[in-house]
């Protein structure tokens, strides 16, 4: 690995961490295109490496939410376990798809994510929701089904999937937004680990680049969180600007993938 690639890996991670710190979920969607087009990794290697980086970053952030007691653990664990099965399936399918076709589809996904980020997120109303023997018949089917579906997409594209996990948890349990964000990190960590193991088994993870990306992400996240406090009144504007950036990058990724296919 050259010094240039090392620097680009750190800077790419910093950009993702900064976006996550500033606006929260959705920032990690930039990890794959940064790995592919800035660091210069082949498509499948970019996906496997980003899965490691995103999963590790989510695990680090989970600690803070766990200490703040915002994680609804039983619901989060069931959703994550179901999603891990889906992520394992999605990763196996993704590795069999042509790399450029996969990037083209990823670009379409980025445009969808941009649209979801543009809309204000709303939480549920049930602050005391708990997965118990009494509530299981009502909660389990939605948690298992939604978890598996989101996990499959996560594994296929090598993403954390927080932008889908959060509304999935809210729709399945009616938990408040803060609890959904904290609980989603359990799944992001689990999905990332599952996808990473699958890709690593096929030799499709650049471990040193992943480590540098995580290092940059930690630094960027620290700066992003501190900056977000100063720009608290403009957070909605930041989300709109970032969603526009994601959409533009999505258009570029789709066009470039299709061009190379044709």
C-alpha positions in Angstrom: 0.0 0.0 0.0 1.4 3.4 -1.0 1.5 6.5 1.1 -1.0 8.1 -1.2 -3.5 5.3 -0.8 -3.0 5.4 3.0 -3.7 9.1 3.1 -6.8 8.8 0.8 -8.1 6.0 3.1 -7.8 8.2 6.2 -9.4 11.2 4.5 -12.2 9.1 3.1 -12.9 7.7 6.6 -12.8 11.3 8.0 -15.4 12.4 5.5 -17.8 9.6 6.4 -17.2 10.2 10.2 -17.8 13.9 9.7 -21.1 13.4 7.9 -22.2 10.9 10.5 -21.4 13.3 13.3 -23.1 16.2 11.7 -26.4 14.6 10.6 -26.5 11.1 12.0 -27.6 8.1 10.0 -27.0 7.9 6.3 -23.4 9.1 6.1 -22.0 5.6 5.8 -23.7 5.3 2.4 -20.6 7.2 1.0 -18.2 4.5 2.2 -18.5 2.2 -0.8 -18.1 4.9 -3.5 -15.2 6.5 -1.6 -13.5 3.1 -1.4 -14.1 2.4 -5.1 -13.4 5.8 -6.7 -11.1 7.7 -4.3 -9.1 4.9 -2.7 -9.3 2.9 -6.0 -10.4 -0.5 -4.8 -12.2 -3.0 -7.2 -16.0 -3.1 -6.6 -16.2 -6.3 -4.5 -13.1 -5.4 -2.5 -14.6 -1.9 -1.9 -17.8 -3.5 -0.6 -16.1 -6.0 1.7 -13.7 -3.4 3.1 -16.4 -0.8 3.7 -18.5 -3.5 5.6 -15.6 -3.9 8.1 -15.3 -0.1 8.5 -19.0 0.6 8.9 -19.6 -2.3 11.3 -16.7 -1.3 13.5 -17.8 2.4 13.5 -21.3 1.4 14.5 -19.9 -0.8 17.3 -17.9 2.1 18.7 -21.0 4.4 18.6 -23.2 1.7 20.2 -21.2 2.0 23.4 -22.3 5.6 23.9 -26.0 4.7 23.3 -25.8 1.7 25.6 -24.4 3.9 28.4 -27.3 6.4 27.8 -29.7 3.5 28.0 -31.4 4.3 24.7 -31.1 0.8 23.3 -34.2 -1.5 23.5 -32.1 -4.6 23.7 -34.6 -7.5 23.3 -36.1 -5.8 20.2 -32.7 -4.8 18.9 -31.3 -8.3 19.3 -34.2 -10.1 17.6 -34.0 -7.7 14.6 -30.3 -8.1 14.4 -30.3 -11.9 14.5 -33.0 -12.1 11.7 -31.0 -9.5 9.7 -27.7 -11.5 10.1 -29.4 -14.4 8.3 -30.5 -12.0 5.6 -27.0 -10.3 5.4 -25.3 -13.7 5.0 -27.7 -14.5 2.1 -27.3 -11.0 0.5 -23.5 -11.1 0.7 -23.4 -14.5 -1.1 -25.6 -13.2 -3.9 -23.7 -9.9 -4.1 -20.4 -11.6 -4.6 -21.8 -13.4 -7.6 -23.0 -10.2 -9.3 -20.8 -8.4 -11.8 -18.9 -5.7 -10.0 -19.9 -2.8 -12.3 -23.6 -4.0 -12.2 -23.4 -4.0 -8.5 -22.0 -0.4 -8.4 -24.7 0.7 -10.8 -27.4 -0.8 -8.5 -25.7 0.8 -5.5 -25.9 4.2 -7.2 -29.7 3.7 -7.6 -29.8 2.8 -3.9 -28.0 6.0 -3.0 -30.6 8.1 -4.8 -33.3 6.3 -2.8 -31.4 7.0 0.4 -31.1 10.7 -0.5 -34.9 10.8 -0.9 -35.4 9.2 2.5 -32.9 11.5 4.1 -34.7 14.5 2.7 -37.9 13.6 4.6 -37.9 14.5 8.3 -37.7 11.4 10.5 -40.5 10.8 12.9 -40.5 8.3 15.8 -43.1 6.2 17.4 -45.1 6.9 20.6 -44.5 3.8 22.7 -41.6 4.7 25.0 -42.2 1.6 27.2 -42.2 -0.9 24.4 -40.7 -4.3 25.5 -40.4 -7.7 23.9 -42.0 -10.0 26.4 -43.8 -13.3 26.3 -47.1 -11.3 26.3 -46.0 -8.9 23.5 -44.1 -11.5 21.4 -47.1 -12.5 19.2 -47.6 -8.8 18.2 -43.9 -7.8 17.8 -42.0 -10.9 16.7 -43.4 -11.3 13.2 -42.7 -7.7 12.2 -39.2 -7.7 13.8 -38.2 -11.0 12.2 -39.6 -10.2 8.7 -38.3 -6.6 8.5 -35.0 -7.6 10.0 -34.4 -10.3 7.5 -35.4 -8.0 4.5 -33.2 -5.1 5.7 -30.3 -7.5 6.4 -30.5 -9.0 2.9 -30.1 -5.5 1.4 -27.3 -4.7 3.8 -25.4 -7.8 2.9 -25.9 -7.4 -0.8 -24.6 -3.9 -1.0 -22.2 -4.0 2.0 -23.8 -1.1 3.8 -24.8 -0.6 7.4 -28.4 0.0 6.5 -29.2 2.3 9.4 -31.4 4.5 7.1 -33.7 1.4 6.7 -33.2 -0.2 10.2 -34.4 2.9 12.0 -37.8 3.2 10.2 -38.0 -0.6 10.3 -37.7 -0.7 14.1 -40.2 2.2 14.5 -42.8 0.5 12.2 -42.4 -2.9 14.0 -42.5 -1.6 17.5 -43.6 2.1 17.6 -40.5 2.9 19.7 -39.4 6.6 19.8 -36.8 7.8 17.3 -34.0 8.1 19.8 -34.5 4.5 20.9 -34.6 3.4 17.2 -31.3 5.1 16.5 -29.6 3.5 19.5 -31.1 0.1 18.8 -30.3 0.3 15.1 -26.5 0.3 15.9 -26.8 -3.3 17.2 -28.0 -4.4 13.7 -25.5 -2.2 11.8 -22.7 -3.8 13.8 -24.1 -7.3 13.3 -24.8 -6.8 9.6 -21.4 -5.3 9.0 -19.7 -8.2 10.8 -21.7 -10.8 8.9 -21.0 -9.2 5.5 -17.3 -8.7 6.4 -16.9 -12.3 7.4 -18.4 -13.5 4.1 -16.2 -11.2 2.0 -13.1 -11.9 4.1 -13.6 -15.7 3.5 -13.4 -14.9 -0.2 -10.3 -12.7 0.3 -12.3 -9.5 -0.5 -11.2 -7.3 2.5 -8.3 -4.9 2.5 -7.6 -4.9 6.2 -5.0 -2.2 6.4 -7.2 0.2 4.4 -10.2 -0.7 6.6 -8.1 0.1 9.7 -7.1 3.5 8.3 -10.7 4.2 7.2 -11.9 3.5 10.8 -9.2 5.7 12.2 -10.2 8.6 10.0 -13.8 8.0 10.8 -13.2 8.3 14.5 -11.5 11.6 14.0 -14.1 12.9 11.6 -16.9 11.8 13.9 -15.4 13.7 16.9 -15.2 16.9 14.8 -18.7 16.3 13.4 -20.3 15.9 16.8 -18.7 19.1 18.1 -19.6 21.0 14.9 -23.2 19.7 15.1 -23.7 21.3 18.5 -22.6 24.7 17.0 -24.9 24.2 14.0 -27.8 22.7 15.9 -30.3 25.3 14.5 -29.2 24.4 10.9 -29.2 20.7 11.2 -32.2 20.3 8.9 -30.4 22.4 6.3 -27.3 20.2 6.6 -29.4 17.1 6.1 -31.0 18.6 2.9 -27.5 19.6 1.5 -26.1 16.2 2.4 -29.0 14.4 0.8 -28.4 16.4 -2.4 -24.7 15.3 -2.3 -25.7 11.7 -1.9 -28.1 11.9 -4.8 -25.5 13.5 -7.1 -22.9 10.8 -6.1 -25.6 8.2 -6.7 -26.2 9.5 -10.2 -22.4 9.5 -10.9 -22.0 5.9 -9.6 -24.9 4.6 -11.6 -23.8 6.3 -14.8 -20.2 5.1 -14.4 -21.3 1.6 -13.7 -23.7 1.4 -16.6 -21.1 3.0 -18.9 -18.5 0.3 -18.1 -21.1 -2.4 -18.5 -22.0 -1.1 -22.0 
